[in-house]
């Protein structure tokens, strides 16, 4: 899944336009110089190619904020209060110097409170702060809509508004663990079937399904399921990362280690993921089409085709073995 | 011959060298520099210089228990103007992450709380100097000692910057008390938008003397 997306600092951009040449989705080619987040799949090619260092890869999710000691927070708050009062005094005085002093005190106050627990807009502290504003009675003119928008935008990936940093992290850990268990039990069930241990096989199949139920629920509660368009984009990002960045070094290392089975396993997967990414893009382009499409899965390597081939283009398996979806 | 170091920006005044370009001949003793002489880089007054090698007298700070300090003014409860600063800080955070819509929402909130804040009653320049003196003798030493105790590098960074900026404000206000508006005539006033350093003059330093950001991050104060 895309963990980063590209942003361009227009001040640094020297218009060498290498980002346009390398972008696989055309996300960098926009009339206003702002990279199209909707199209960006987070591959990082533009940032690598840019000769001016004008493109940064920004994370979609930030790590939890560094914790702060209560003693530090209190000592910083004393200074915050003083700087804030000085801003107030200077704001009431005439002249350029007073204006500069008011600005200066505001900047110091910002920096001090930032280091007293409010570094990240996405932090738990910010979320709690915004929620407390909504919970309290406010004077007339309070921009309620702005606060609600912030809560929705900054914390949307946490299932709306209620999942905390730690819980989100735990949900995603549990999701990974359950998903892994599902694949493991499926492999064990196949093995048990081969050995003729049918009862054990059945138990493994049932347990694998149980883990799927758990995994899906964790994933949903964590707020990770978007619209189908969003999910297709996420699919492209995940597959693209795998075939472009993850598998190539795996293949090379397996070759160096002389592990032929691993080379084959990685290569098949790498080639299949590339096909998957293209199919997802194809599905996005035809999302509103009502014409029914069939997909055929190669049971050997995981390749997917839109028609039954004579032989699998990746692993050479017979077309008659393909499974229709 | 002695050397004196500016505690704000690190400029070294070397008595042996003087500053011939500024009409201070080599061999000019520190004591013989005029009282209103200021650091040629950052504008700090002579008070903000320390003699080199005279091991910087680490002020012995009697750290107050945080609870004592906190309870004196109930700092845990944010005032409207403090909430406004919190919101402009978060707006900056969103801007850095290239989230202009969120930055704008935080600015809207900041403006609301700023307008809800009371104005100062009978404000005066000397009130600023009084508070600065308190910050420098109590607020900063106490916060520095607390942050050092728990190894909070982020807090120490912010404290270092704002303490230096506070010293510059003290220098400027001290000068202003003596010179009045003449000090600001035909000259620019600039604020570093990163740390709050204020520069009065026409030779903007290349980088901010406090936080070292390039000077295009300075904002010129136009006057209201």
Interface residues (C-beta under 8 A of the other chain):
Chain A: X7 X58 X66 X68 X69 X70 X71 X72 X74 X75 X76 X77 X78 X79 X80 X81 X82 X83 X84 X85 X86 X87 X88 X89 X90 X91 X92 X93 X95 X96 X97 X98 X99 X100 X101 X103 X104 X105 X106 X107 X108 X109 X110 X111 X112 X113 X114 X115 X116 X118 X119 X120 X121 X126 X129 X133 X139 X141 X142 X143 X146 X147 X149 X150 X153 X154
Chain B: X66 X67 X69 X70 X73 X75 X76 X79 X81 X82 X85 X86 X88 X89 X90 X92 X93 X94 X97 X98 X99 X101 X102 X105 X106 X108 X109 X112 X115 X116 X117 X118 X119 X120 X123 X124 X125 X127 X128 X131 X132 X134 X135 X139 X140 X142 X143 X146 X147 X149 X150 X152 X154 X155 X157 X158 X159 X161 X162 X165 X166 X169 X172 X173 X176 X181 X183 X184 X189 X190 X191 X192 X193 X194 X195 X196 X197 X198 X200 X219 X221 X222 X223 X224
